[in-house]
Amino acid sequence: MAALTASSSSSSITLLNKPSLPKRSSFFSSNSHSRLLRFSASAHPRSQSAAIRAVALEPDLNKTPPVQIEETQVFACPVCYEPLLRKGPSGINLQAIYRSGFKCGQCKKTYSSKDEYLDLTVTAGLETFSEAKPITTELFRSPLVSFLYERGWRDNFKRSGFPGAEEEFRMAEEYFKEAQGGVLVDVSCGSGLFSRKFAKSGKYSCVVALDYSENMLRQCNEFIKNDDTFGSSTNIAVVRADVSRLPFPSGSVDAVHAGAALHCWPSPTNAIAEICRVLRSGGVFVGTTFLRYSPSTPWIIRPFQSRILQSYNYLMQDEIKDVCTSCGLTGYVDIVDDSFIMFTARKA
């Protein structure tokens, strides 16, 4: 972790390395001889430095410098949506987040990075309660499915019109041009197939790989660690969260990507409304999913196909547009190929 000190006669900031986090019982305790010093980065929403606003302690020169405490503008409490206080080293990267502790100043709930991901679900830290989700969600929490997802599972999507990961990424990048330099959240990221591509591009101040599946996130972390092109300071965070309860302040995110995800969400309307909440004005949402049936599907078998696939929330082209519009998104555009659809809309 790092401690942050500031001199009243100079605008320079010095980071002092500390060996480990203090015990949780002393989380955010302050020295009685210290006073609070607040400062903030540029207010531009797409500024890399605007991702974090620090709350530093200016110590007595004769005392041991206190640890750094930050009020992060990236992560919020999933219970009350207040920005989380962070204790630990700065930066949105795996090492810094793993060595940090997070706490909500309002509801006092604490969050930590365990099992190689930061758990920002409402149930984080509970030992006796585990929330069961619909089969469409639980399936992807399976270790086997998580392992197979990038090892052949997703390649089968091409049979339904998906153009392949590289082309999908290129198409999404076109829609995200105006969001470059800002915060991008890859919701329902799975094993991080697209999260890693967005992070490698270097076009965003930070990329959050977010999923509800613990095993998918472990796979994502494993892929990152085994990829020599990722540096220790690459701006990517691996976060467990519910798409219907996103752990970000309202209006704080520049771009949201959801690849082959919408049909798996328990409530697409709640999820898209939540995505609209966290997007800043002008922020971009890009998603891909399977349509309930393709334009070429014979009308006589469409009712039967809908019944067979009723475990998933497959929507049709007009339904997706209606949901996005009703949630406050504008400028809806889509591309359809067989049962594949890529759609985009932005926050007004």
C-alpha positions as a LaTeX table, in Angstrom:
\begin{tabular}{lrrr}
\hline
Residue & $x$ (\AA) & $y$ (\AA) & $z$ (\AA) \\
\hline
Met1 & 0.00 & 0.00 & 0.00 \\
Ala2 & 1.13 & 3.58 & $-0.15$ \\
Ala3 & 0.90 & 6.54 & 2.17 \\
Leu4 & 0.16 & 9.97 & 0.77 \\
Thr5 & 1.72 & 13.11 & 2.23 \\
Ala6 & 1.43 & 16.72 & 1.14 \\
Ser7 & 3.47 & 19.81 & 1.99 \\
Ser8 & 1.72 & 23.15 & 2.51 \\
Ser9 & 4.57 & 24.93 & 0.74 \\
Ser10 & 4.67 & 22.70 & $-2.30$ \\
Ser11 & 2.15 & 21.11 & $-4.65$ \\
Ser12 & 4.23 & 17.95 & $-5.00$ \\
Ile13 & 2.95 & 14.62 & $-3.68$ \\
Thr14 & 5.15 & 11.87 & $-2.29$ \\
Leu15 & 4.14 & 8.20 & $-2.19$ \\
Leu16 & 5.67 & 6.17 & 0.65 \\
Asn17 & 5.58 & 2.40 & 0.32 \\
Lys18 & 4.25 & 0.40 & 3.25 \\
Pro19 & 4.61 & $-3.40$ & 3.57 \\
Ser20 & 0.99 & $-4.42$ & 4.24 \\
Leu21 & $-2.53$ & $-3.30$ & 5.11 \\
Pro22 & $-3.37$ & $-2.72$ & 8.76 \\
Lys23 & $-5.91$ & $-4.93$ & 10.46 \\
Arg24 & $-9.53$ & $-4.36$ & 9.51 \\
Ser25 & $-10.32$ & $-3.21$ & 13.04 \\
Ser26 & $-8.22$ & $-0.10$ & 12.36 \\
Phe27 & $-9.69$ & 0.50 & 8.89 \\
Phe28 & $-9.67$ & 4.24 & 8.13 \\
Ser29 & $-8.53$ & 5.23 & 11.63 \\
Ser30 & $-6.67$ & 8.56 & 11.61 \\
Asn31 & $-3.89$ & 10.15 & 13.64 \\
Ser32 & $-5.17$ & 12.71 & 16.14 \\
His33 & $-2.42$ & 15.12 & 15.07 \\
Ser34 & $-3.41$ & 14.96 & 11.39 \\
Arg35 & $-5.79$ & 17.18 & 9.50 \\
Leu36 & $-7.75$ & 16.42 & 6.32 \\
Leu37 & $-6.55$ & 17.79 & 3.01 \\
Arg38 & $-8.85$ & 17.36 & $-0.01$ \\
Phe39 & $-7.92$ & 17.80 & $-3.62$ \\
Ser40 & $-9.42$ & 16.66 & $-6.91$ \\
Ala41 & $-8.27$ & 16.04 & $-10.46$ \\
Ser42 & $-9.68$ & 17.60 & $-13.60$ \\
Ala43 & $-13.47$ & 17.55 & $-13.75$ \\
His44 & $-13.43$ & 16.34 & $-17.35$ \\
Pro45 & $-15.34$ & 13.03 & $-17.27$ \\
Arg46 & $-12.96$ & 11.30 & $-19.67$ \\
Ser47 & $-9.77$ & 12.45 & $-17.94$ \\
Gln48 & $-7.68$ & 9.53 & $-16.71$ \\
Ser49 & $-6.74$ & 11.36 & $-13.52$ \\
Ala50 & $-10.40$ & 12.10 & $-12.77$ \\
Ala51 & $-11.02$ & 8.44 & $-11.98$ \\
Ile52 & $-9.91$ & 8.96 & $-8.38$ \\
Arg53 & $-10.31$ & 11.83 & $-5.93$ \\
Ala54 & $-7.97$ & 11.46 & $-2.97$ \\
Val55 & $-8.65$ & 12.34 & 0.63 \\
Ala56 & $-5.17$ & 12.68 & 2.11 \\
Leu57 & $-3.97$ & 13.20 & 5.64 \\
Glu58 & $-1.34$ & 15.87 & 6.26 \\
Pro59 & 0.65 & 14.50 & 9.22 \\
Asp60 & 2.71 & 16.07 & 11.92 \\
Leu61 & 6.32 & 15.87 & 10.66 \\
Asn62 & 7.31 & 14.17 & 13.90 \\
Lys63 & 4.73 & 11.43 & 13.49 \\
Thr64 & 4.66 & 8.35 & 11.28 \\
Pro65 & 2.98 & 9.24 & 7.97 \\
Pro66 & $-0.55$ & 7.80 & 7.80 \\
Val67 & $-1.69$ & 5.45 & 5.08 \\
Gln68 & $-3.39$ & 6.80 & 2.00 \\
Ile69 & $-7.17$ & 6.99 & 2.02 \\
Glu70 & $-9.05$ & 7.77 & $-1.17$ \\
Glu71 & $-12.62$ & 8.44 & $-2.10$ \\
Thr72 & $-12.86$ & 6.62 & $-5.37$ \\
Gln73 & $-15.06$ & 7.93 & $-8.17$ \\
Val74 & $-14.87$ & 4.56 & $-9.91$ \\
Phe75 & $-16.49$ & 2.20 & $-7.40$ \\
Ala76 & $-19.61$ & 2.73 & $-5.29$ \\
Cys77 & $-21.39$ & 0.75 & $-2.63$ \\
Pro78 & $-23.95$ & $-1.60$ & $-4.25$ \\
Val79 & $-26.29$ & $-0.99$ & $-1.30$ \\
Cys80 & $-26.50$ & 2.82 & $-1.22$ \\
Tyr81 & $-24.44$ & 3.84 & $-4.30$ \\
Glu82 & $-22.19$ & 6.12 & $-2.24$ \\
Pro83 & $-18.58$ & 6.30 & $-3.55$ \\
Leu84 & $-16.39$ & 3.85 & $-1.67$ \\
Leu85 & $-13.49$ & 4.92 & 0.51 \\
Arg86 & $-10.32$ & 3.10 & $-0.42$ \\
Lys87 & $-7.34$ & 2.29 & 1.76 \\
Gly88 & $-4.26$ & 1.16 & $-0.13$ \\
Pro89 & $-2.16$ & 1.97 & $-3.19$ \\
Ser90 & $-3.53$ & 4.13 & $-5.98$ \\
Gly91 & $-4.41$ & 2.83 & $-9.41$ \\
Ile92 & $-7.00$ & 0.71 & $-11.18$ \\
Asn93 & $-4.91$ & $-2.40$ & $-11.77$ \\
Leu94 & $-4.90$ & $-5.93$ & $-10.37$ \\
Gln95 & $-2.03$ & $-5.49$ & $-7.92$ \\
Ala96 & $-3.19$ & $-2.16$ & $-6.50$ \\
Ile97 & $-6.79$ & $-3.29$ & $-6.03$ \\
Tyr98 & $-5.76$ & $-6.62$ & $-4.52$ \\
Arg99 & $-3.73$ & $-4.76$ & $-1.88$ \\
Ser100 & $-6.54$ & $-2.29$ & $-1.11$ \\
Gly101 & $-9.54$ & $-2.37$ & 1.20 \\
Phe102 & $-12.82$ & $-0.62$ & 0.42 \\
Lys103 & $-15.49$ & 0.71 & 2.74 \\
Cys104 & $-18.77$ & 2.59 & 2.38 \\
Gly105 & $-18.70$ & 5.69 & 4.56 \\
Gln106 & $-22.49$ & 5.71 & 4.81 \\
Cys107 & $-23.58$ & 2.13 & 5.50 \\
Lys108 & $-20.13$ & 1.07 & 6.82 \\
Lys109 & $-20.05$ & $-2.11$ & 4.74 \\
Thr110 & $-16.54$ & $-3.27$ & 3.78 \\
Tyr111 & $-15.39$ & $-4.93$ & 0.55 \\
Ser112 & $-12.17$ & $-6.67$ & $-0.34$ \\
Ser113 & $-10.42$ & $-8.33$ & $-3.24$ \\
Lys114 & $-10.47$ & $-12.05$ & $-2.54$ \\
Asp115 & $-10.01$ & $-15.04$ & $-4.80$ \\
Glu116 & $-8.41$ & $-12.64$ & $-7.28$ \\
Tyr117 & $-11.46$ & $-10.45$ & $-7.84$ \\
Leu118 & $-13.01$ & $-7.51$ & $-5.99$ \\
Asp119 & $-16.40$ & $-8.62$ & $-4.65$ \\
Leu120 & $-18.87$ & $-5.71$ & $-4.91$ \\
Thr121 & $-22.10$ & $-7.68$ & $-4.61$ \\
Val122 & $-24.68$ & $-6.89$ & $-1.93$ \\
Thr123 & $-23.95$ & $-10.30$ & $-0.39$ \\
Ala124 & $-20.18$ & $-9.76$ & $-0.25$ \\
Gly125 & $-18.72$ & $-11.03$ & 3.00 \\
Leu126 & $-21.79$ & $-13.01$ & 4.06 \\
Glu127 & $-20.93$ & $-16.48$ & 5.34 \\
Thr128 & $-24.35$ & $-18.09$ & 5.86 \\
Phe129 & $-26.33$ & $-16.70$ & 2.92 \\
Ser130 & $-25.82$ & $-17.43$ & $-0.77$ \\
Glu131 & $-28.30$ & $-16.01$ & $-3.26$ \\
Ala132 & $-29.45$ & $-18.45$ & $-5.96$ \\
Lys133 & $-30.02$ & $-17.05$ & $-9.43$ \\
Pro134 & $-31.97$ & $-18.38$ & $-12.44$ \\
Ile135 & $-30.46$ & $-21.29$ & $-14.37$ \\
Thr136 & $-29.27$ & $-18.91$ & $-17.09$ \\
Thr137 & $-27.03$ & $-17.24$ & $-14.51$ \\
Glu138 & $-26.08$ & $-20.31$ & $-12.49$ \\
Leu139 & $-24.93$ & $-22.17$ & $-15.62$ \\
Phe140 & $-22.10$ & $-19.72$ & $-16.17$ \\
Arg141 & $-20.99$ & $-19.98$ & $-12.55$ \\
Ser142 & $-20.03$ & $-23.60$ & $-13.26$ \\
Pro143 & $-16.26$ & $-24.24$ & $-13.27$ \\
Leu144 & $-16.61$ & $-26.42$ & $-16.37$ \\
Val145 & $-18.53$ & $-23.85$ & $-18.42$ \\
Ser146 & $-16.14$ & $-21.11$ & $-17.29$ \\
Phe147 & $-13.17$ & $-23.20$ & $-18.39$ \\
Leu148 & $-14.71$ & $-24.05$ & $-21.78$ \\
Tyr149 & $-16.04$ & $-20.58$ & $-22.62$ \\
Glu150 & $-12.96$ & $-19.40$ & $-24.53$ \\
Arg151 & $-11.87$ & $-22.93$ & $-25.38$ \\
Gly152 & $-14.50$ & $-23.65$ & $-27.99$ \\
Trp153 & $-17.84$ & $-22.67$ & $-26.40$ \\
Arg154 & $-18.02$ & $-19.15$ & $-27.82$ \\
Asp155 & $-16.80$ & $-20.18$ & $-31.26$ \\
Asn156 & $-20.13$ & $-21.96$ & $-31.70$ \\
Phe157 & $-21.88$ & $-18.57$ & $-31.70$ \\
Lys158 & $-20.79$ & $-18.15$ & $-35.32$ \\
Arg159 & $-23.50$ & $-20.64$ & $-36.29$ \\
Ser160 & $-26.08$ & $-18.05$ & $-35.26$ \\
Gly161 & $-24.49$ & $-15.18$ & $-37.17$ \\
Phe162 & $-21.92$ & $-13.88$ & $-34.69$ \\
Pro163 & $-18.96$ & $-12.59$ & $-36.74$ \\
Gly164 & $-16.23$ & $-13.78$ & $-34.36$ \\
Ala165 & $-14.48$ & $-12.07$ & $-31.47$ \\
Glu166 & $-12.03$ & $-9.98$ & $-33.51$ \\
Glu167 & $-14.75$ & $-8.54$ & $-35.77$ \\
Glu168 & $-17.11$ & $-7.96$ & $-32.85$ \\
Phe169 & $-14.37$ & $-6.06$ & $-31.06$ \\
Arg170 & $-13.66$ & $-3.94$ & $-34.14$ \\
Met171 & $-17.38$ & $-3.12$ & $-34.50$ \\
Ala172 & $-17.70$ & $-2.17$ & $-30.83$ \\
Glu173 & $-14.59$ & 0.03 & $-31.03$ \\
Glu174 & $-16.24$ & 2.04 & $-33.80$ \\
Tyr175 & $-19.17$ & 2.87 & $-31.53$ \\
Phe176 & $-16.90$ & 3.67 & $-28.56$ \\
Lys177 & $-14.78$ & 6.31 & $-30.33$ \\
Glu178 & $-16.35$ & 9.16 & $-28.36$ \\
Ala179 & $-15.74$ & 7.33 & $-25.07$ \\
Gln180 & $-11.99$ & 6.96 & $-25.53$ \\
Gly181 & $-10.00$ & 8.23 & $-22.57$ \\
Gly182 & $-12.82$ & 7.39 & $-20.16$ \\
Val183 & $-13.99$ & 4.54 & $-17.94$ \\
Leu184 & $-15.27$ & 1.45 & $-19.77$ \\
Val185 & $-17.22$ & $-1.29$ & $-17.98$ \\
Asp186 & $-17.53$ & $-4.70$ & $-19.64$ \\
Val187 & $-20.62$ & $-6.13$ & $-17.92$ \\
Ser188 & $-21.20$ & $-9.89$ & $-17.97$ \\
Cys189 & $-17.63$ & $-10.10$ & $-19.23$ \\
Gly190 & $-17.38$ & $-13.88$ & $-18.81$ \\
Ser191 & $-13.73$ & $-14.89$ & $-18.93$ \\
Gly192 & $-12.76$ & $-11.37$ & $-19.99$ \\
Leu193 & $-12.46$ & $-12.02$ & $-23.73$ \\
Phe194 & $-13.38$ & $-8.43$ & $-24.64$ \\
Ser195 & $-12.27$ & $-6.81$ & $-21.37$ \\
Arg196 & $-8.70$ & $-7.79$ & $-22.14$ \\
Lys197 & $-8.94$ & $-6.46$ & $-25.69$ \\
Phe198 & $-10.28$ & $-3.11$ & $-24.47$ \\
Ala199 & $-7.53$ & $-2.86$ & $-21.83$ \\
Lys200 & $-4.79$ & $-3.77$ & $-24.31$ \\
Ser201 & $-5.96$ & $-1.08$ & $-26.71$ \\
Gly202 & $-4.80$ & 1.58 & $-24.25$ \\
Lys203 & $-7.72$ & 3.81 & $-25.29$ \\
Tyr204 & $-9.44$ & 3.97 & $-21.90$ \\
Ser205 & $-8.39$ & 5.36 & $-18.53$ \\
Cys206 & $-9.56$ & 2.11 & $-16.94$ \\
Val207 & $-11.45$ & $-1.04$ & $-17.93$ \\
Val208 & $-13.62$ & $-2.91$ & $-15.44$ \\
Ala209 & $-14.17$ & $-6.60$ & $-16.22$ \\
Leu210 & $-17.42$ & $-7.30$ & $-14.37$ \\
Asp211 & $-19.35$ & $-10.53$ & $-13.98$ \\
Tyr212 & $-21.50$ & $-12.34$ & $-11.39$ \\
Ser213 & $-19.71$ & $-15.67$ & $-11.92$ \\
Glu214 & $-16.81$ & $-16.22$ & $-9.55$ \\
Asn215 & $-15.32$ & $-18.89$ & $-11.82$ \\
Met216 & $-15.52$ & $-16.70$ & $-14.91$ \\
Leu217 & $-13.60$ & $-14.00$ & $-13.06$ \\
Arg218 & $-10.95$ & $-16.49$ & $-11.96$ \\
Gln219 & $-10.53$ & $-17.52$ & $-15.59$ \\
Cys220 & $-10.25$ & $-13.84$ & $-16.55$ \\
Asn221 & $-7.54$ & $-13.31$ & $-13.96$ \\
Glu222 & $-5.68$ & $-16.40$ & $-15.13$ \\
Phe223 & $-5.71$ & $-15.23$ & $-18.76$ \\
Ile224 & $-4.38$ & $-11.83$ & $-17.70$ \\
Lys225 & $-1.57$ & $-13.30$ & $-15.60$ \\
Asn226 & $-0.51$ & $-15.67$ & $-18.38$ \\
Asp227 & $-0.45$ & $-12.91$ & $-20.99$ \\
Asp228 & 3.00 & $-11.32$ & $-21.19$ \\
Thr229 & 1.61 & $-8.28$ & $-22.98$ \\
Phe230 & $-0.16$ & $-7.19$ & $-19.78$ \\
Gly231 & 1.97 & $-5.06$ & $-17.49$ \\
Ser232 & 1.48 & $-4.82$ & $-13.74$ \\
Ser233 & 0.13 & $-1.30$ & $-14.18$ \\
Thr234 & $-2.36$ & $-2.07$ & $-16.97$ \\
Asn235 & $-5.57$ & $-0.28$ & $-16.07$ \\
Ile236 & $-7.91$ & $-3.25$ & $-15.67$ \\
Ala237 & $-9.95$ & $-4.31$ & $-12.65$ \\
Val238 & $-11.71$ & $-7.66$ & $-12.16$ \\
Val239 & $-14.95$ & $-7.15$ & $-10.23$ \\
Arg240 & $-17.81$ & $-9.38$ & $-9.14$ \\
Ala241 & $-21.15$ & $-7.58$ & $-9.25$ \\
Asp242 & $-24.80$ & $-7.95$ & $-10.23$ \\
Val243 & $-25.76$ & $-6.25$ & $-13.50$ \\
Ser244 & $-29.01$ & $-5.15$ & $-11.82$ \\
Arg245 & $-27.05$ & $-3.48$ & $-9.00$ \\
Leu246 & $-23.96$ & $-1.98$ & $-10.59$ \\
Pro247 & $-21.35$ & $-0.70$ & $-8.08$ \\
Phe248 & $-20.73$ & 2.68 & $-9.70$ \\
Pro249 & $-21.93$ & 6.20 & $-8.88$ \\
Ser250 & $-24.67$ & 7.57 & $-11.12$ \\
Gly251 & $-23.35$ & 9.29 & $-14.23$ \\
Ser252 & $-19.77$ & 8.14 & $-13.70$ \\
Val253 & $-19.12$ & 5.69 & $-16.57$ \\
Asp254 & $-18.23$ & 6.63 & $-20.14$ \\
Ala255 & $-18.91$ & 3.31 & $-21.89$ \\
Val256 & $-20.63$ & 0.00 & $-21.14$ \\
His257 & $-20.13$ & $-3.15$ & $-23.21$ \\
Ala258 & $-22.24$ & $-6.30$ & $-22.89$ \\
Gly259 & $-21.15$ & $-9.08$ & $-25.24$ \\
Ala260 & $-23.59$ & $-11.98$ & $-25.78$ \\
Ala261 & $-25.14$ & $-11.20$ & $-22.43$ \\
Leu262 & $-28.61$ & $-9.66$ & $-22.50$ \\
His263 & $-30.43$ & $-12.96$ & $-23.04$ \\
Cys264 & $-28.85$ & $-14.36$ & $-19.83$ \\
Trp265 & $-29.93$ & $-11.51$ & $-17.56$ \\
Pro266 & $-32.79$ & $-12.33$ & $-15.15$ \\
Ser267 & $-34.39$ & $-8.97$ & $-16.02$ \\
Pro268 & $-33.09$ & $-7.20$ & $-19.14$ \\
Thr269 & $-35.22$ & $-4.14$ & $-18.36$ \\
Asn270 & $-33.75$ & $-3.72$ & $-14.86$ \\
Ala271 & $-30.23$ & $-4.28$ & $-16.18$ \\
Ile272 & $-30.52$ & $-1.73$ & $-18.99$ \\
Ala273 & $-32.11$ & 0.80 & $-16.62$ \\
Glu274 & $-29.12$ & 0.29 & $-14.30$ \\
Ile275 & $-26.69$ & 0.72 & $-17.20$ \\
Cys276 & $-28.45$ & 3.97 & $-18.08$ \\
Arg277 & $-28.10$ & 5.15 & $-14.47$ \\
Val278 & $-24.32$ & 4.72 & $-14.34$ \\
Leu279 & $-23.62$ & 6.21 & $-17.79$ \\
Arg280 & $-22.69$ & 9.86 & $-17.93$ \\
Ser281 & $-24.53$ & 12.17 & $-20.32$ \\
Gly282 & $-23.34$ & 11.16 & $-23.78$ \\
Gly283 & $-22.04$ & 7.82 & $-22.52$ \\
Val284 & $-22.31$ & 4.86 & $-24.91$ \\
Phe285 & $-23.85$ & 1.41 & $-24.42$ \\
Val286 & $-22.99$ & $-1.37$ & $-26.88$ \\
Gly287 & $-24.40$ & $-4.88$ & $-26.62$ \\
Thr288 & $-24.71$ & $-8.10$ & $-28.58$ \\
Thr289 & $-27.16$ & $-10.94$ & $-28.06$ \\
Phe290 & $-29.16$ & $-13.67$ & $-29.76$ \\
Leu291 & $-32.54$ & $-12.75$ & $-31.21$ \\
Arg292 & $-35.50$ & $-14.96$ & $-30.33$ \\
Tyr293 & $-35.47$ & $-16.10$ & $-33.94$ \\
Ser294 & $-33.90$ & $-14.83$ & $-37.14$ \\
Pro295 & $-35.76$ & $-12.99$ & $-39.90$ \\
Ser296 & $-35.48$ & $-16.15$ & $-42.01$ \\
Thr297 & $-37.07$ & $-18.44$ & $-39.39$ \\
Pro298 & $-40.35$ & $-19.83$ & $-40.85$ \\
Trp299 & $-43.34$ & $-18.31$ & $-39.08$ \\
Ile300 & $-44.90$ & $-21.70$ & $-38.44$ \\
Ile301 & $-42.07$ & $-22.84$ & $-36.12$ \\
Arg302 & $-41.50$ & $-19.53$ & $-34.34$ \\
Pro303 & $-43.97$ & $-20.23$ & $-31.46$ \\
Phe304 & $-42.37$ & $-23.64$ & $-30.85$ \\
Gln305 & $-38.86$ & $-22.18$ & $-30.90$ \\
Ser306 & $-39.90$ & $-19.53$ & $-28.39$ \\
Arg307 & $-41.17$ & $-22.19$ & $-26.01$ \\
Ile308 & $-38.02$ & $-24.28$ & $-26.31$ \\
Leu309 & $-35.84$ & $-21.26$ & $-25.53$ \\
Gln310 & $-38.04$ & $-19.78$ & $-22.81$ \\
Ser311 & $-35.39$ & $-20.30$ & $-20.10$ \\
Tyr312 & $-33.50$ & $-17.40$ & $-21.70$ \\
Asn313 & $-34.72$ & $-13.85$ & $-22.24$ \\
Tyr314 & $-34.36$ & $-13.79$ & $-26.01$ \\
Leu315 & $-35.83$ & $-10.57$ & $-27.36$ \\
Met316 & $-36.58$ & $-9.33$ & $-30.84$ \\
Gln317 & $-35.06$ & $-6.35$ & $-32.62$ \\
Asp318 & $-37.95$ & $-3.96$ & $-31.88$ \\
Glu319 & $-38.19$ & $-5.11$ & $-28.27$ \\
Ile320 & $-34.53$ & $-4.29$ & $-27.61$ \\
Lys321 & $-35.02$ & $-0.84$ & $-29.08$ \\
Asp322 & $-38.14$ & $-0.27$ & $-26.97$ \\
Val323 & $-36.38$ & $-1.30$ & $-23.75$ \\
Cys324 & $-33.40$ & 0.96 & $-24.45$ \\
Thr325 & $-35.67$ & 3.89 & $-25.27$ \\
Ser326 & $-37.90$ & 3.39 & $-22.23$ \\
Cys327 & $-34.83$ & 3.37 & $-19.97$ \\
Gly328 & $-33.72$ & 6.78 & $-21.24$ \\
Leu329 & $-31.22$ & 5.87 & $-23.96$ \\
Thr330 & $-31.30$ & 7.64 & $-27.31$ \\
Gly331 & $-29.83$ & 7.30 & $-30.81$ \\
Tyr332 & $-30.51$ & 3.57 & $-31.00$ \\
Val333 & $-28.79$ & 1.77 & $-33.92$ \\
Asp334 & $-28.45$ & $-1.96$ & $-34.59$ \\
Ile335 & $-26.94$ & $-4.48$ & $-37.00$ \\
Val336 & $-28.61$ & $-7.87$ & $-37.56$ \\
Asp337 & $-27.19$ & $-11.01$ & $-39.15$ \\
Asp338 & $-29.29$ & $-14.15$ & $-38.80$ \\
Ser339 & $-29.92$ & $-14.45$ & $-35.00$ \\
Phe340 & $-27.05$ & $-12.08$ & $-34.12$ \\
Ile341 & $-27.71$ & $-8.48$ & $-33.21$ \\
Met342 & $-25.29$ & $-5.73$ & $-32.19$ \\
Phe343 & $-27.01$ & $-2.61$ & $-30.90$ \\
Thr344 & $-25.86$ & 0.71 & $-29.50$ \\
Ala345 & $-27.49$ & 3.68 & $-27.79$ \\
Arg346 & $-26.29$ & 6.58 & $-25.67$ \\
Lys347 & $-27.33$ & 8.41 & $-22.52$ \\
Ala348 & $-29.16$ & 11.63 & $-23.32$ \\
\hline
\end{tabular}
